[in-house]
């Protein structure tokens, strides 16, 4: 009975630990841009959101930019792959989303496109767009202008793919993108407070608590059994439990709202996308 209770508690602790260490940020009401690293101006976020609304209405495509402090314990491609599917980027029918995720403190990033765009916008072309339109600004530490420049290039490329008569609107609400002021009142962005630690701090706290619980459980069990070591099978069992399982499909759900998560579906087969790093501008 004690052994069963011990295994049940240990399973729960390992599950919580793996969830805490392998979590990705969740979308807010804006969806198209999440600036968790706090490197984008309000005007840039409004520009990305407003033009994404028009693009999604025309063809279902979504171009999502996410900035975070760090990828944490996950590899950059695992992080991007998980976020892409959990958010459901792009329409369910065309699976035509694009994700650009930037880990500012890691000096690293990753881009990913849905299967519906892989033929017309392969990873090689995406890498060229990143090098041409974003990296020159990032090398100077100007993340804000780099994201605007890459978004505009991706927007125009998607419009060309779908033969859309759609032009970029430099939506600033009467304020230049260099401004950090707030006050747009038409619903395309919301004034928000930023926690410098954000999700990274929460993940660290949860992970520390869970690890402490695991150690306490193991020490109590071994103390009661009079053994000074772990049962031999636990090392391999814990290691296997911590490995990533299959990637879950995005949450289903319709929704005619112009902005919000879309059921883009899991990406079949091998991964595409690509990474980039060495921004050179400092966090």
Order of alpha helices (4+ residues) and beta strands (2+ residues): alpha-beta-alpha-beta-alpha-beta-beta-alpha-alpha-alpha-alpha-alpha-beta
